[in-house]
Structures are given as C-alpha cells and as structure tokens.
C-alpha cells in the first residue's frame, strides 16, 4: 500500500512538475504589460457585474504588482522547481536508492524557500505546495526505509547461503 501511495503521489507531483516547467517557459513571453492585458480581459465582465468580487479584485491587484522582477522570479522558480522535482521523480520511479535522500533534500530546500516567501507574501498556494511536499517527503522516507530493509534482508540471505 505504501508503494502505491508513493507512486500516486509521484504521479501527481510529476504532472505538477511538468505544468511548472510549461508555465516557466510561458513566463518568458508573459511580460508585465501582457499580464495586465490578460487580467483586464479576464476580469472586465465580472467586475462590471460585481465590482466587489474578491477574486477578480485580487487578480487586478496581482496584475498591477507584476513586474519584470516578478516575471524573472516566476521563470527561475517554476523552471528550477519543475526540473528538480521531475528529475527526482524519475529517479524515484527507477527505485535508485540514492534518489530518496536526494529527493527529500530537494523538497526540504523548497519547503524552506516557500515558507520564507510565505512569511513575506502570505500566499495560500505556498502553504498548499508545502503541504504536498511534506506528504511526499513522508511517503518517500517510508518507502526508502522499506527499500533499505528489503535490500538488507536480501543481502543477509545471500551472506547466509555462502
């Protein structure tokens, strides 16, 4: 059951990592001016109907605060997070023993980074990403322990037969 849970978690993380990579590439073309135009197009109709719509006003505020620095941050963060996670996931699916500590270390690094950004920005999305990363860390750690235990049992059987 643990193995299946980890594989399901890895599948979702893999899909998310591919999405991050695609969004990171798209961010190259999403300049602050284009972001503002896109948000204006998305929110115009809704804000005419309900000028107090929280989500639409949040998007407008986000569009106004989106700068070249924000664009560069999005590109670097999305591409690095997506590529590092995807490589870790591929190595975990191959059940390479060294990939387990590597994956845990990468995810811990991103958790620290996400929490630093949460303190300054209070983005709920960062909390969700962190929660998912923590669940995957727990499953990875449990699977790593189980894999090491099985490998030790196999080596003990091999040693006993000699």
URNOR-V392271 format. One record per backbone hydrogen bond with DSSP energy under -1.0 kcal/mol. CO is the residue of the C=O (numbers start at 0). NH is the residue of the N-H. Records with the same first field share a line. If there is no record, write none. Layout:
# URNOR-V392271
CO: NH + NH
This chain:
# URNOR-V392271
0: 4
1: 5
2: 6
3: 7
4: 8
5: 9
6: 10
7: 11
8: 12
9: 13
10: 14
11: 15
12: 16
13: 17
14: 18
15: 19
16: 20
17: 21
18: 22
19: 23
20: 24
21: 25
22: 26
24: 27
25: 28
28: 30
30: 34
31: 35
32: 36
33: 37
34: 38
35: 39
36: 40
37: 41
38: 42
39: 43
42: 46
43: 47
44: 48
45: 49
49: 52
52: 56
53: 57
54: 58
55: 59
56: 60
57: 61
58: 62
59: 63
60: 64
66: 70
67: 71
68: 72
69: 73
70: 74
71: 75
72: 76
73: 77
74: 78
75: 79
76: 80
77: 81
78: 82
79: 83
80: 84
81: 85
82: 86
83: 87
84: 88
85: 89
86: 90
87: 91
88: 92
89: 93
90: 95
91: 94
95: 98
96: 99
97: 101
98: 102
99: 103
100: 104
101: 105
102: 106
103: 107
104: 108
105: 109
106: 110
107: 111
108: 112
109: 113
110: 114
111: 115
112: 116
113: 117
114: 118
115: 119
116: 120
117: 121
122: 126
123: 127
124: 128
125: 129
126: 130
127: 131
128: 132
129: 133
130: 134
131: 135
132: 136
133: 137
134: 138
135: 139
136: 140
137: 141
138: 142
139: 143
140: 144
141: 145
142: 146
143: 147
144: 148
145: 149
146: 150
147: 151
148: 152
149: 153
150: 154
151: 155
152: 156
153: 157
154: 158
155: 159
156: 160
